[in-house]
Amino acid sequence: MVTLEQKIIDELKLVLEYQEPTGDYAQWLMGISLPSVIERENDQLVITARVVVKTSDSDYVDGMDIAFSLEPIIDPNYYQNSPDYHGGSIEDSQPWLKKHGKVILEQMDNPFEMVSLKDMSVEELNQAENNSNKSGCSK
């Protein structure tokens, strides 16, 4: 069974993560935290996720709080709000994220970025080969 946390992560990845077909630009979730207390708004239980987003073309990150009902359904108008945390450093975004509650996702590296074999050291290549042998991949 998929947990509420995983549903929120999946939905946020669906709407916020993006990579251009050319691979020149990517946007991804760098962090998500959830509060320990669930609020009630308009007679409905709501949980607010704190989200930090990183792009491949900047050293800075943006963050905002996004509300979910417990289905979970993301607030359809989240993008109309300006970021609550705008243009901050990665390091400074971490306390802001953690202040909100439990961190359920932390992804510092661009998940769309391909690692070139020529950029890997011999030791890293050997480790990658050992890992593929352990996984049962055929040669």
Backbone hydrogen bonds, N-H to C=O, Kabsch-Sander energy under -0.5 kcal/mol:
donor,donor_aa,acceptor,acceptor_aa,energy
7,K,3,T,-2.2
8,I,4,L,-2.3
9,I,5,E,-2.4
10,D,6,Q,-2.9
11,E,7,K,-2.5
12,L,8,I,-2.6
13,K,9,I,-2.6
14,L,10,D,-2.2
15,V,11,E,-1.9
16,L,12,L,-2.4
17,E,13,K,-1.9
18,Y,27,Q,-2.7
20,E,25,Y,-2.6
23,G,20,E,-1.9
27,Q,18,Y,-3.1
28,W,54,K,-2.6
30,M,52,V,-3.1
31,G,52,V,-1.6
32,I,105,L,-1.9
33,S,50,R,-2.3
34,L,102,K,-3.0
39,E,46,V,-1.9
41,E,39,E,-0.5
41,E,44,Q,-3.0
44,Q,41,E,-1.4
46,V,39,E,-3.1
47,I,68,F,-2.8
49,A,47,I,-0.6
49,A,66,I,-2.9
50,R,33,S,-2.8
51,V,49,A,-0.5
51,V,64,M,-2.9
52,V,31,G,-2.7
53,V,62,D,-3.4
54,K,28,W,-2.6
55,T,60,Y,-0.6
56,S,26,A,-2.4
58,S,55,T,-1.0
61,V,88,G,-2.8
62,D,53,V,-2.1
63,G,85,Y,-3.7
64,M,51,V,-2.0
66,I,49,A,-3.1
68,F,47,I,-2.6
69,S,73,I,-1.6
70,L,45,L,-1.0
73,I,69,S,-0.8
75,D,67,A,-2.2
78,Y,75,D,-1.8
80,Q,77,N,-1.7
81,N,78,Y,-1.3
84,D,63,G,-1.1
85,Y,63,G,-2.9
88,G,61,V,-1.5
90,I,59,D,-0.6
93,S,89,S,-1.5
94,Q,90,I,-1.0
94,Q,91,E,-0.6
96,W,92,D,-0.9
97,L,93,S,-2.5
98,K,94,Q,-2.7
99,K,95,P,-2.2
100,H,96,W,-0.7
100,H,97,L,-0.9
101,G,97,L,-0.7
102,K,34,L,-2.0
104,I,32,I,-2.5
104,I,102,K,-0.6
105,L,32,I,-1.4
107,Q,30,M,-2.4
113,E,110,N,-1.0
116,S,114,M,-0.6
119,D,116,S,-1.2
120,M,117,L,-1.2
125,L,121,S,-2.4
126,N,122,V,-2.5
127,Q,123,E,-2.3
128,A,124,E,-2.4
129,E,125,L,-2.2
130,N,126,N,-2.5
131,N,127,Q,-2.4
132,S,128,A,-2.0
133,N,129,E,-2.0
134,K,130,N,-2.0
135,S,131,N,-1.4
136,G,133,N,-1.0
137,C,132,S,-1.7
